[in-house]
Amino acid sequence: MKKVFITVVCIGSFTATYLQAQSIPDEARKATGIIQSSAGGASSTVTAGKSILSQLTPSLGLSGAQQPKVLDLVTGFLKQKAGILPLQQTNPAAYTSKFSGLQGGLFSKLKTILTAAQFAKFLGLKPKASDVTNVLSQLFF
């Protein structure tokens, strides 16, 4: 009887530890607002992208032609970032490396859509530190 009880306790403890470890990446995604939603295949990355666009449009004076292109780039970037976000907890160096590559790709594509003045303004919008209350932080951190 003791063996059965010990086995059950060990399995229960392992399961609880495993489930807790699996929730860490989800918590990180929730903190940045880029966790995928299962409701109808909709994704909060689109919502986060629209929120970012709503800040960039007046700040950069985005034209009607630029807005959908910037939204597509930002939304794509956020989806890719969501894919590497678990690394932030498990392998910070790999996360930093991959994030730098994603960010570099985003920035180079933005340069083709924005004017030089707009891109310079965009870089000036970078928050001093990562801030979950500032949606633009998702593009820089």
HELIX and SHEET records of a PDB file:
HELIX    1   1 LYS A    2  THR A   32  1                                  31    
HELIX    2   2 ALA A   39  GLY A   41  5                                   3    
HELIX    3   3 SER A   44  LEU A   60  1                                  17    
HELIX    4   4 GLN A   66  ILE A   84  1                                  19    
HELIX    5   5 LEU A   87  THR A   90  1                                   4    
HELIX    6   6 PRO A   92  ILE A  113  1                                  22    
HELIX    7   7 ALA A  116  GLY A  124  1                                   9    
HELIX    8   8 SER A  137  PHE A  140  1                                   4    
END                                                                             
